[in-house]
């Protein structure tokens, strides 16, 4: 199925089905994001960012939200 076919099918959904699709996609997208962050963390891609954040915090460059 092509993107164009998917787009066309979405335009033909009932309001209820469209709502269900949106809810499903939000959950799907969030899960994909979580998995990507997990892979990046395990591979060390986030280490420099974490080190910088800890360094900034210890240097007093942080503030409470």
Secondary structure, DSSP 8 states (H G I E B T S, - for coil): --HHHHHHHHHTS-HHHHHHHHHHHHHHHHHHHHHHHHHHHHHTTTHHHHHHHHHHHHTT-----
